[in-house]
Amino acid sequence: MSEAAPSSVFRFAPTPNGALHLGHAYSALMNQRRAGETGGRLLLRIEDLDRSRCKRLHEDAIRFDLAWLGVGFDGAPRRQSEHTADYAARLSRLEQAGLVYPCFCSRAEVARAAVGRDPDGAPLYSGACRALTGAQRRARLARGDKAARRLDMGRALAAVAGPLAWIEYGEGTAAETRIADPAAWGDVVLGGRDLAASYHLAVTVDDALQGVTDVVRGRDLLAATSVHRLLQALMGLPAPRYRHHRLVLDPAGGKLAKSRGSPSLADLRAQGISAAEVVQALGFGRADAPAFEVALS
Ligand code: GLU
């Protein structure tokens, strides 16, 4: 398929657990630019499955910021919290195929017995609960022990035929083939103790259900794409094309984060900076000197 197929579908998928900053703005504008260049559609997805951290007031603020920036979307947003049955159905099919097991370990237990680090730097799960017998699992579930659902990575890799890859554009126009390395993530969580679906499962299901052909998101999610490709293969879902773009850095060259005092779009607005100045500083506006400097990775 040509990169500029008229039926391209893009999505911007913020998590409403805080305010948008310049990194989110860059991603939203990049999606808008790509959708515009290809005559494609741009969808908004609200990734609000983590009910303890996601708030409606953050979603409202995000939508206000996006409108302020001038990023518009086709159709109503898909709010993940309203579609938990979609994820549960997919999870139970993977479970029936023997690819998922309940994990009773607490976060602290996972950390104590870690067998290394995953590509995000989080403790790599030892697979302790994989060794439980069917009877042990049933007994623990029957007595009400809370369990996450983990993918049995060994079995999952055996269930897909051959190596997995994806088409990656990065910031450029040339397609590159990337080989997926899902094993580096170990037995990833697909459903949490109190979470309908993990990010990996929900994003894979939603990209397919929304007909997304082009995923444009930050480089910080490049490694996670290996897990997404594996899940697509296991669930028989199509693979979108991927464009993992550069990240906006703070003045010290670090990642933007509220904890490091990075200003939100609302903070910039309160300082009197206009949307046009933000768009221009991020490289999506006029070519003349920007009102402020932005560093990209
Ligand atoms: N919800 C994720 C985030 O805000 C983005 C997920 C994605 O684009 O795949 O970081």
Boltz pocket constraint, residues with backbone or C-beta under 6 A from the ligand:
constraints:
  - pocket:
      binder: B
      contacts: [[A, 11], [A, 13], [A, 14], [A, 15], [A, 47], [A, 203], [A, 216], [A, 217], [A, 221]]
      max_distance: 6.0
